[in-house]
Amino acid sequence: MLYLRVLMFCLPFALLSAGVSAQNASIAFGAVKADPSLPVEVTADALDVNQQDGSARFVGNVIIIQGVMRLSADDVLVIYKQDDGGKTGVERLEAAGNVILVNGPDAAEADKAEYTIDSGTVVMTGNVLLSQGTGTLTSNRLVVNLTTGTASMSGRVKTILNGGSD
């Protein structure tokens, strides 16, 4: 009976490790799918606006909230969509320094992240650490699709598999 419990516990990790050894892993991310059409709330210590290109840079303790998604960083550059009449909304956010993305019970850390609002895609790069429950994975790159609740990791994907105990 103990053998069966250990087998049932380790089987999902064995299947995950096949993707890990291939240096690419597909995983679920976030218990709730995000809605990229929701408003984006930004809080920071300071704001610098560039009138020439229409961008805005939020600096210091930046927190971005959109629905259930939360992104924090030291520095975030907001790039606006442009049309003939001027700005039409946020196109993407470029975050740098101590970047943390949280969606439901899942969290990821990285050096940098780029969030494309319309597609709901966040690309995190540099020292990526993904925490899900009691498990963690590391890699060079994490691509999260907030609208589908899926993610993929690439570039030296690593995890530690722990055996079960009774």
Residue, then its C-alpha position, 0 to 999 in steps of 0.5 A: m500500500l505504501y509503495l502504491r502511495v509513493l508511486m501515485f505521488c511521484l508519477p506526476f513529477a516523473l512526467l514533469s521531469a521529462g519536460v524538464s530534461a528537454q529544457n522546456a516545461s509547460i505548466a498551469f499558472g494561476a487558479v483564475k484566468a485573468d481578463p486583460s480588458l480590465p483596468v490596470e491600476v498602478t501605484a509607485d513612489a514616483l512617476d516620470v512622463n516623457q512627452q516626446d514618446g508618450s511613455a510613462r516610467f513608474v519608479g520605486n515600489v511599483i505595484i500593478i493590479q489588473g483583476v486577480m493579477r498582481l505585478s510588482a517591480d522596482d521600475v516599470l515603463v508603460i508604453y501606450k498604443q498610438d493612433d492618428g489621434g494620439k494615445t489609445g490605451v496601454e500597449r505593454l508594461e516593461a518591468a525591471g528589478n525584483v519583478i514578482l508576478v502573482n496570479g492566484p496561488d502561483a508566483a514567479e520572480a525574475d529580473k525583467a518582465e514584459y506584459t503585453i496587455d491585449s494578448g494577456t502575455v507576460v514574458m519573464t527573463g533572468n533568474v526566473l523562479l516559479s513557486q506553485g504550492t510546495g514545488t519550485l522550478t527555475s529557468n532563464r525564461l517564463v512565458v505566462n498566458l494569463t487569459t488561458g492560465t498556462a505557462s511555459m518555461s525554457g532555458r535550463v529548466k530545473t526542479i527538485l523532486n522530493g520523495g513521499s513520506d508516510 
